[in-house]
Amino acid sequence: MNEPAHSDPAAVALELERLRGTVEVGFARVDGSLALLVQRSDQSDRQLAEHETRLDTLERARWPLPSVAAITAAISVALSLWQLTTR
């Protein structure tokens, strides 16, 4: 079948329709890629929030080192004074 000349309005309309189809397919692919990126971003946000919660829980549960050192020092001073007084 012979294609019409490029100056023919029917040929222009045919090329525009092909171009429209190509653009729609491209937009659909981009839209799918963006949806996947949004889904991954949401998953990353949920994981980050979960890790922050777990870290906060661990930080609250641990003993602060300066407090342990102060308690140990106070106990050792008390034991030393007790030993000195019992002799």
HELIX and SHEET records of a PDB file:
HELIX    1   1 PRO A    9  ALA A   61  1                                  53    
HELIX    2   2 LEU A   65  THR A   86  1                                  22    
END                                                                             
